[in-house]
Amino acid sequence: MENRKGLAGGAANRGLEENTMAILDTSGFNSSKISHHLNDDRLAFLEAVRCASLLSINGTAPTSIMFEAVFQILKDEDSLDLIMESYQLLVDLNKRFPRVYLSKTEKSESSSSNVMSELVVVQEAWSPFSFGLDSYNEKVVANKQLGGSIDSLSFDALIQEVVKVSKERKSEAVEIKFLRNMLLLQYLIIILEDDFLPRNSAYQENMNWTLLRESLLNMLLGSRKIIYKSFIQDCLCIMCDLTFDQTELSSEMSHNSRQSGDLSEGIDTALVLALPEVEKSTCSVLKKLVLMIMELDLSRSMADLQGSTTRADGVRTPAVDIMLEELIYNSDILSSFLQVFDEPKWKLKVIVEYFQKYIPKSSVRTRRSNGQVKDQTFDEVLKCFSNSNSTKSIVKKLSIEVAQLLLAHAFQAYLSLSLQHLPEGGSELKEDVKGSSLAEVCNNLISAFTSLRREDKETEILPFGKEALFTAATILSTKS
């Protein structure tokens, strides 16, 4: 990764800091300058940082003071231009100067692989987070002076604010604060992701739990300042509440803006036109956050089995369990969740475990030869519908419509997984794909839908269910 040495600072960085920070008013973010003059100064500052660090051949990373100034612009400004420019600059800087990354090194000749990955953590690099740091640490003090530091409580509050506005936005005026908060949340999740993914990859290779224990994501979730269950529920809520299609709203606001020559109406138009994409991307990064938490839970369970965790790691309910509880008791969000949550491995796991809550206990699980309980595969769930008594028991607790929806989405996820050539030992869910042939799964899916129709002949097959049945029948026809 080029220019990583720039993260360490030095005389050149201090000179860069003096020159770029001088663009901002001497009174900083409490200036008495006229608003549009301030905006011009801050846009010039952002451009200077971009030119010095990203566009220059020998560009170096901004200093912590510079990072914090850019971050505060994103956090606090009300200008759409400043919000968008500061967000994009922070994202670009994070790509160019990563704080955590994997470095490939050659192994010895005796090793089975010629290349190994070494985790590199640039300790002096700036971070918007301040988890578990000494309150007297100079970095924390500097962050607090600029209002740039995010701890677990403020991150949780940001999530709650986005949840609140996402529920009310259809009946209230669109506010730029909503867009700003979504972009701020996106940036913070990007930082969490870029810290977690290389750590988790390194953990899969060397099984050193300390690498994940020290991840920003683990420190966030392990904080006593947040209610973990509510946090997961809020993430789920945002994913399901944020709609992808704001065409009608944008069209209406654009029409209203064209009827008026007022400048503020023009600004509102730009804001409304930006909102649909920002909402869509926010939904996408929230999904990434939930997936990361699930992967962390999986790695944590592996560390538990190996005895690598301690009492200091605490105890957390797996995110999948919290999500299942929320989906079961708040069935109104089930359809939205299944549409948004499209990662096949975890989607299939969630649906299979959802069914396990309703399948008769005698059918739910089998035991391995070592006595451990083995969860069902998707095909085993389908086979439960081949039994009339079992089907009646399921639909008595679970509506036929919900059963159709779950089966169709599970089949979709199963097909996606079956097309992926997963490496040996890569996932527990590989069993779900290898347990039966594709033709057997297709036959069992058709049989399951037939059993549901048999329970209530008046029941219509849902459109998504029809698509699944058509796909299964098409696959079978090609194999006959």
Secondary structure as GFF3:
##gff-version 3
##sequence-region A 1 480
A	DSSP	three_ten_helix	4	8	.	.	.	ID=ss1
A	DSSP	alpha_helix	11	21	.	.	.	ID=ss2
A	DSSP	three_ten_helix	28	30	.	.	.	ID=ss3
A	DSSP	alpha_helix	35	50	.	.	.	ID=ss4
A	DSSP	pi_helix	51	55	.	.	.	ID=ss5
A	DSSP	alpha_helix	64	76	.	.	.	ID=ss6
A	DSSP	alpha_helix	80	96	.	.	.	ID=ss7
A	DSSP	beta_strand	100	106	.	.	.	ID=ss8
A	DSSP	beta_strand	115	121	.	.	.	ID=ss9
A	DSSP	alpha_helix	138	146	.	.	.	ID=ss10
A	DSSP	alpha_helix	152	168	.	.	.	ID=ss11
A	DSSP	alpha_helix	176	206	.	.	.	ID=ss12
A	DSSP	alpha_helix	210	213	.	.	.	ID=ss13
A	DSSP	alpha_helix	216	221	.	.	.	ID=ss14
A	DSSP	alpha_helix	228	241	.	.	.	ID=ss15
A	DSSP	alpha_helix	247	258	.	.	.	ID=ss16
A	DSSP	alpha_helix	263	306	.	.	.	ID=ss17
A	DSSP	three_ten_helix	311	313	.	.	.	ID=ss18
A	DSSP	alpha_helix	319	329	.	.	.	ID=ss19
A	DSSP	three_ten_helix	331	333	.	.	.	ID=ss20
A	DSSP	alpha_helix	334	340	.	.	.	ID=ss21
A	DSSP	alpha_helix	344	356	.	.	.	ID=ss22
A	DSSP	alpha_helix	361	364	.	.	.	ID=ss23
A	DSSP	beta_strand	366	367	.	.	.	ID=ss24
A	DSSP	beta_strand	373	374	.	.	.	ID=ss25
A	DSSP	alpha_helix	378	384	.	.	.	ID=ss26
A	DSSP	alpha_helix	388	397	.	.	.	ID=ss27
A	DSSP	alpha_helix	400	419	.	.	.	ID=ss28
A	DSSP	alpha_helix	430	434	.	.	.	ID=ss29
A	DSSP	alpha_helix	438	455	.	.	.	ID=ss30
A	DSSP	alpha_helix	463	479	.	.	.	ID=ss31
###
